[in-house]
Amino acid sequence: ATIHVTVPRAFRGRRNGVTVHRGDIEADETAHRDGVPVTAPLRTIADVARRDPAGARIALTEALEQGIVLGSKLSEAAQRYPDLRSAFTQDR
């Protein structure tokens, strides 16, 4: 499995088995998990939605069910992350 990471645009590192995506990351979009910097759940799901809307839909559903993401934050998140909107809709 390939690991995908989003890094600041100035970052120039590479590693086998890691797909690097560059983008602007605001301070409020990050956290630390076991000492590792990570993007916040909604930012992560929005990043996934850009390439895999169905996968983002699954991740969003699970995050809501587990209380990782609050439903009350979705409207604001959709404004901030337009790609996230694809996770709200069903392709049928």
C-alpha contacts under 8 A as a table, 3 or more apart, distances in Angstrom:
res1	aa1	res2	aa2	distance
1	A	17	G	7.65
2	T	17	G	5.32
2	T	18	V	5.79
2	T	19	T	6.78
3	I	17	G	6.36
3	I	18	V	4.75
3	I	19	T	6.06
4	H	18	V	5.75
4	H	19	T	4.73
4	H	20	V	5.98
4	H	21	H	7.24
5	V	18	V	7.17
5	V	19	T	6.37
5	V	20	V	5.16
5	V	21	H	5.97
6	T	20	V	6.00
6	T	21	H	4.59
6	T	22	R	5.49
6	T	23	G	6.57
7	V	11	F	6.29
7	V	20	V	7.03
7	V	21	H	6.25
7	V	22	R	5.02
7	V	23	G	6.21
7	V	24	D	7.78
7	V	25	I	7.46
8	P	11	F	5.54
8	P	22	R	5.58
8	P	23	G	5.33
8	P	24	D	5.58
8	P	25	I	6.19
9	R	22	R	4.80
9	R	23	G	5.22
9	R	24	D	6.42
11	F	22	R	7.66
14	R	18	V	7.40
14	R	20	V	7.31
15	R	18	V	5.59
25	I	29	E	6.40
25	I	30	T	7.64
26	E	29	E	5.32
26	E	30	T	7.25
27	A	30	T	5.78
28	D	31	A	7.94
28	D	40	A	7.97
29	E	39	T	5.53
29	E	40	A	5.06
29	E	43	R	6.48
30	T	37	P	6.71
30	T	38	V	5.57
30	T	39	T	4.34
30	T	40	A	5.19
31	A	37	P	5.77
31	A	38	V	5.42
31	A	39	T	6.15
31	A	40	A	6.22
32	H	35	G	5.43
32	H	36	V	5.14
32	H	37	P	4.41
32	H	38	V	5.71
33	R	36	V	5.17
33	R	37	P	6.44
33	R	38	V	6.69
39	T	43	R	6.13
39	T	44	T	5.84
40	A	43	R	5.33
40	A	44	T	6.12
41	P	44	T	5.05
41	P	45	I	6.16
41	P	63	A	7.89
41	P	68	I	7.35
41	P	69	V	7.03
42	L	45	I	5.06
42	L	46	A	6.06
42	L	69	V	7.18
42	L	77	A	7.07
43	R	46	A	5.06
43	R	47	D	6.18
43	R	81	Y	7.46
44	T	47	D	5.09
44	T	48	V	6.31
45	I	48	V	5.03
45	I	49	A	6.08
45	I	56	A	5.46
45	I	59	A	6.69
45	I	60	L	6.70
45	I	84	L	6.90
46	A	49	A	4.95
46	A	50	R	6.65
46	A	56	A	7.24
46	A	81	Y	6.18
46	A	82	P	7.84
46	A	83	D	5.58
46	A	84	L	4.47
47	D	50	R	5.57
47	D	51	R	7.60
47	D	83	D	7.47
47	D	84	L	7.87
48	V	51	R	5.73
48	V	52	D	5.66
48	V	53	P	7.02
48	V	55	G	7.13
48	V	56	A	5.61
49	A	52	D	4.97
49	A	53	P	4.33
49	A	54	A	7.57
49	A	55	G	7.18
49	A	56	A	4.97
49	A	57	R	7.78
49	A	83	D	5.82
49	A	84	L	5.86
49	A	86	S	6.47
49	A	87	A	6.37
50	R	53	P	6.66
50	R	83	D	5.70
50	R	84	L	7.82
52	D	55	G	5.28
52	D	56	A	6.20
53	P	56	A	4.97
53	P	57	R	6.09
53	P	86	S	5.64
53	P	87	A	5.50
54	A	57	R	5.04
54	A	58	I	6.44
54	A	87	A	6.80
55	G	58	I	5.17
55	G	59	A	6.21
56	A	59	A	4.95
56	A	60	L	5.94
56	A	84	L	7.87
56	A	87	A	5.38
57	R	60	L	5.14
57	R	61	T	6.13
57	R	86	S	7.62
57	R	87	A	4.18
57	R	88	F	6.54
57	R	89	T	7.88
58	I	61	T	5.18
58	I	62	E	6.21
58	I	87	A	7.96
59	A	62	E	5.18
59	A	63	A	6.00
60	L	63	A	5.01
60	L	64	L	6.10
60	L	69	V	7.79
60	L	87	A	6.98
61	T	64	L	5.23
61	T	65	E	6.17
62	E	65	E	5.02
62	E	66	Q	6.04
63	A	66	Q	5.20
63	A	67	G	6.04
63	A	68	I	4.90
63	A	69	V	5.35
64	L	67	G	5.13
64	L	68	I	6.11
64	L	69	V	5.06
64	L	70	L	6.16
64	L	71	G	6.66
65	E	68	I	7.77
66	Q	69	V	7.72
67	G	70	L	6.21
69	V	73	K	7.49
70	L	73	K	5.53
70	L	74	L	7.21
71	G	74	L	5.44
72	S	75	S	7.15
73	K	76	E	5.58
73	K	77	A	6.11
74	L	77	A	4.90
74	L	78	A	5.99
75	S	78	A	5.19
75	S	79	Q	6.50
76	E	79	Q	5.22
76	E	80	R	6.42
77	A	80	R	5.04
77	A	81	Y	5.79
77	A	84	L	7.54
78	A	81	Y	5.08
78	A	82	P	5.42
78	A	83	D	7.65
78	A	84	L	5.75
78	A	85	R	5.79
79	Q	82	P	6.00
81	Y	84	L	5.49
81	Y	85	R	7.69
82	P	85	R	5.73
83	D	86	S	6.01
83	D	87	A	7.92
84	L	87	A	5.49
84	L	88	F	7.25
85	R	88	F	5.25
85	R	89	T	7.06
86	S	89	T	5.57
87	A	90	Q	7.78
